[in-house]
Amino acid sequence: MNIDIRKSIINNFKDSSKDEINDSISSSIKENDEITLPGLGVFFEILWKNSDEVEKQNILNIISNNMKEGSI
C-alpha cells in the first residue's frame, strides 16, 4: 500500500480554520509526539514554498540561532 503523506495531511486540514490548525500545531509540539512530525513537515513545506526570500532568510535565522543554542 502506497500512502501519500502530503496529500493525506492536506486533505485532513483543507477545511480547517486557522484556530484549528494552530491548535493542532500547538498540541503536537506540546505533547512532543514524534508521530506528528511528518504533518508538521508538510506545514513547513507549505510555509517554505509560499515564502519570499526575506521570509525564508528570517526562518533560516530562527532555525540556525536555535540550533546553535541547542534549544527547541
VENNOR-V461855 format. One record per pair of residues at least 24 apart in sequence whose ideal C-beta (glycine too) atoms are under 10 Angstrom apart, sorted by the first residue. I is the first residue (numbers start at 1). GAP is how many residues later the second one is. Records with the same first field share a line. If there is no record, write none. Layout:
I: GAP ; GAP
This chain:
5: 33 ; 34 ; 36 ; 37
6: 32 ; 33 ; 35 ; 36 ; 39 ; 40
7: 35
8: 30 ; 31 ; 34
9: 27 ; 29 ; 30 ; 31 ; 32 ; 33 ; 34 ; 36 ; 37
10: 29 ; 32 ; 33 ; 36
12: 27 ; 30
13: 26 ; 29 ; 30 ; 33
29: 43
32: 40
